[in-house]
Amino acid sequence: QVCANAGTPQFRNPPVNFDETPTVLDNLFFKNMVFRNKTTMLTDSHLINDPRTIPIVQQMANQDGLWQQRFPEVMDKMSAMNVLTGNNGEVRKTCRSTN
C-alpha cells in the first residue's frame, strides 16, 4: 500500500531530494558537502575531492545568493550542449531509458 503503482511515472522515476529544502533554490546542497561532508551521489563527492572544483564548491557554500545568481547562467549553458534537433533526437517518456 505504501509503494507507488508500477505503472505510474513516480514508480519509474521517483523524486529524489538532494537536501532538506528540495523546493527552495538555495545553497544548502553545497553547505552539506562542505560543512557536513554529505553528498547524495558519487559524482558530488568528486567535486569536493578534486582540487580543481573544491574552491567553487566552497564559494557556493559560503556565499548565500551566489548559487541563485549562477543557476540560470549554468542552465542556459547546459541547454546548448549537444542539442539534438528535428529527427536526430527524442523526448524521453521515461528519463532513464530511450523510448
Backbone bond lengths (Angstrom), bond angles and torsions (degrees), N, CA, C in turn:
res aa  C-N    CA-C-N  psi(-1)  N-CA   C-N-CA  omega(-1)  CA-C   N-CA-C  phi
1 Q - - - 1.449 - - 1.521 111.65 -
2 V 1.317 117.72 -22.72 1.455 120.43 -178.50 1.524 111.44 -84.42
3 C 1.344 116.97 -34.79 1.460 121.58 -176.43 1.518 111.07 -70.81
4 A 1.308 115.38 146.48 1.463 120.67 177.07 1.524 109.79 -69.88
5 N 1.320 115.46 152.61 1.456 121.67 177.11 1.530 109.02 -61.78
6 A 1.331 117.09 132.60 1.463 121.69 -176.88 1.515 113.25 -60.01
7 G 1.314 118.57 -18.36 1.455 121.37 -179.59 1.512 114.34 -89.89
8 T 1.316 118.22 -0.36 1.464 120.66 -175.54 1.531 111.76 -97.34
9 P 1.332 116.97 154.85 1.473 119.93 176.98 1.532 112.10 -60.12
10 Q 1.340 118.21 -31.28 1.456 120.79 -179.68 1.526 111.19 -64.46
11 F 1.315 117.72 -30.99 1.458 120.91 177.91 1.522 110.40 -73.76
12 R 1.324 116.18 -44.14 1.467 120.46 -177.99 1.529 111.60 -72.34
13 N 1.319 118.01 -36.13 1.465 123.34 -177.34 1.523 109.51 -133.90
14 P 1.330 117.54 74.23 1.463 118.77 -176.92 1.522 111.37 -66.05
15 P 1.332 117.79 145.32 1.465 119.92 177.57 1.525 110.60 -67.13
16 V 1.325 115.55 144.67 1.462 121.61 179.20 1.519 107.72 -124.91
17 N 1.320 117.01 124.14 1.455 121.11 176.39 1.526 108.49 -90.69
18 F 1.316 116.80 121.27 1.454 121.31 -178.11 1.522 112.59 -84.84
19 D 1.324 117.12 -13.84 1.461 121.29 174.73 1.518 109.37 -157.76
20 E 1.311 116.86 -175.11 1.461 121.86 -174.61 1.527 113.75 -77.65
21 T 1.318 118.00 -6.43 1.462 121.74 179.06 1.530 109.34 -125.31
22 P 1.340 117.84 65.66 1.462 120.43 -172.43 1.527 115.31 -66.52
23 T 1.309 118.50 -18.44 1.464 120.01 -179.19 1.525 112.86 -102.26
24 V 1.329 116.78 7.17 1.464 121.29 -179.06 1.527 109.00 -118.11
25 L 1.338 115.89 131.41 1.460 120.15 176.60 1.529 107.87 -83.31
26 D 1.336 115.29 91.97 1.464 120.70 -178.70 1.527 108.93 -135.28
27 N 1.315 116.76 -175.46 1.460 120.83 -177.23 1.530 113.13 -102.55
28 L 1.323 117.82 19.08 1.465 120.30 -179.56 1.525 112.05 -61.21
29 F 1.309 117.67 -34.22 1.470 121.97 176.00 1.527 110.21 -54.32
30 F 1.341 116.69 -46.63 1.462 121.63 -179.73 1.532 111.28 -72.13
31 K 1.326 116.64 -38.91 1.468 120.19 177.73 1.529 110.40 -60.68
32 N 1.330 117.32 -41.82 1.461 120.58 178.32 1.530 111.20 -61.13
33 M 1.320 116.92 -39.35 1.470 120.05 179.36 1.521 111.22 -65.59
34 V 1.319 116.79 -45.68 1.460 120.92 -173.72 1.523 112.47 -78.94
35 F 1.326 117.40 -49.02 1.459 120.40 -171.27 1.526 114.63 -91.46
36 R 1.339 116.94 -23.26 1.466 119.74 -178.92 1.525 112.44 -116.42
37 N 1.339 116.76 -1.87 1.463 122.62 -176.85 1.529 110.30 52.16
38 K 1.324 115.48 40.79 1.457 122.65 -176.86 1.526 109.06 -111.49
39 T 1.325 115.75 122.48 1.451 120.87 176.55 1.524 109.28 -127.71
40 T 1.308 115.40 157.38 1.457 120.75 -179.77 1.520 111.31 -94.41
41 M 1.322 116.75 -41.39 1.458 121.35 -177.05 1.522 110.05 -123.21
42 L 1.308 116.03 159.53 1.457 121.64 179.28 1.528 111.04 -58.07
43 T 1.311 116.87 -38.73 1.465 119.58 -179.57 1.525 111.65 -62.04
44 D 1.330 117.30 -31.43 1.472 120.71 177.80 1.524 110.49 -65.09
45 S 1.327 116.49 -40.02 1.465 118.87 -179.73 1.521 110.87 -65.90
46 H 1.326 117.11 -28.58 1.466 119.68 176.28 1.529 110.45 -66.65
47 L 1.319 117.02 -33.41 1.462 120.51 179.68 1.525 111.91 -63.03
48 I 1.347 116.83 -37.65 1.466 118.34 -178.12 1.520 112.77 -88.72
49 N 1.313 117.61 -8.65 1.460 120.53 178.86 1.521 113.40 -104.78
50 D 1.309 117.46 -4.71 1.463 121.41 -179.17 1.526 109.13 -98.56
51 P 1.321 117.60 122.95 1.473 119.67 -178.59 1.529 113.51 -61.58
52 R 1.328 117.52 -18.66 1.468 120.09 178.57 1.522 112.11 -78.76
53 T 1.334 117.67 -26.85 1.462 119.82 -174.99 1.524 114.49 -110.69
54 I 1.322 118.37 -20.22 1.466 119.90 -178.12 1.531 112.98 -58.82
55 P 1.336 120.31 -36.37 1.474 117.77 177.67 1.536 112.46 -61.97
56 I 1.322 117.04 -35.11 1.459 120.67 179.48 1.523 109.95 -69.74
57 V 1.331 116.90 -44.00 1.459 121.33 178.98 1.526 109.93 -61.80
58 Q 1.324 117.51 -43.37 1.466 121.44 179.00 1.523 110.95 -63.42
59 Q 1.324 116.63 -40.24 1.458 120.64 179.09 1.531 110.41 -64.07
60 M 1.330 116.62 -42.92 1.465 120.54 178.76 1.533 111.02 -63.94
61 A 1.335 116.73 -36.60 1.464 121.04 -179.67 1.527 111.81 -71.80
62 N 1.315 117.01 -35.08 1.465 121.42 -172.57 1.525 114.50 -89.39
63 Q 1.322 117.84 -19.69 1.469 120.11 -176.33 1.524 110.50 -112.85
64 D 1.321 116.31 96.37 1.458 120.03 176.02 1.523 109.43 -57.79
65 G 1.317 116.34 135.40 1.460 121.45 179.09 1.513 113.89 94.94
66 L 1.331 118.36 -20.98 1.462 120.03 -177.99 1.525 111.17 -66.71
67 W 1.331 117.60 -42.53 1.465 120.21 179.97 1.531 110.64 -63.93
68 Q 1.321 116.81 -40.76 1.456 120.06 178.61 1.532 110.50 -61.96
69 Q 1.314 116.29 -35.12 1.466 121.27 178.91 1.523 111.32 -72.26
70 R 1.322 117.22 -41.79 1.464 121.50 -174.81 1.529 113.65 -81.94
71 F 1.339 118.19 -26.15 1.458 121.87 -174.64 1.531 113.09 -53.78
72 P 1.335 120.04 -50.14 1.478 118.64 179.15 1.523 112.83 -61.18
73 E 1.330 117.75 -36.51 1.458 120.95 178.71 1.532 111.00 -63.58
74 V 1.324 115.45 -43.81 1.464 120.87 -178.64 1.526 110.31 -66.91
75 M 1.321 117.58 -42.97 1.467 120.70 179.38 1.528 110.71 -63.19
76 D 1.311 117.09 -37.63 1.465 121.03 177.82 1.527 110.09 -63.32
77 K 1.328 117.52 -44.65 1.468 121.18 178.29 1.521 111.40 -63.78
78 M 1.332 116.38 -43.96 1.465 120.10 -178.92 1.523 111.73 -64.58
79 S 1.312 117.09 -33.74 1.464 119.94 -177.81 1.524 112.16 -67.83
80 A 1.318 117.16 -18.95 1.466 120.63 -179.38 1.533 113.15 -94.77
81 M 1.310 117.54 -1.72 1.467 120.68 -177.08 1.523 111.09 -81.88
82 N 1.321 116.17 118.79 1.463 122.33 174.51 1.522 112.97 47.38
83 V 1.304 116.27 48.18 1.455 120.89 -179.74 1.523 108.90 -74.70
84 L 1.327 116.21 127.34 1.455 121.70 176.18 1.517 108.27 -94.77
85 T 1.314 116.98 135.77 1.458 120.84 -177.99 1.520 110.17 -124.31
86 G 1.305 114.96 165.69 1.465 120.36 177.95 1.513 111.84 60.23
87 N 1.331 116.56 -130.59 1.460 121.80 -179.72 1.525 112.90 -90.53
88 N 1.330 118.36 9.66 1.463 121.96 -178.34 1.518 113.55 -82.92
89 G 1.294 118.35 -7.66 1.458 120.82 -177.57 1.511 111.15 -147.57
90 E 1.321 115.67 -173.96 1.458 120.26 179.18 1.518 109.28 -150.94
91 V 1.316 116.43 153.56 1.448 122.00 172.12 1.522 105.84 -90.65
92 R 1.316 117.00 119.66 1.462 120.13 -176.23 1.521 111.76 -74.58
93 K 1.321 114.78 136.73 1.463 120.28 175.58 1.522 109.84 -80.46
94 T 1.333 116.46 -31.01 1.446 123.58 174.77 1.522 105.78 -125.36
95 C 1.326 118.23 120.29 1.456 122.27 -170.36 1.527 114.58 -57.93
96 R 1.326 117.89 -34.69 1.451 118.72 -173.24 1.533 114.06 -89.41
97 S 1.336 118.18 6.76 1.454 119.10 176.79 1.527 109.42 -149.75
98 T 1.333 114.87 156.43 1.467 118.53 177.49 1.515 108.43 -77.29
99 N 1.322 115.60 160.47 1.479 120.28 -178.95 1.508 111.37 -69.76
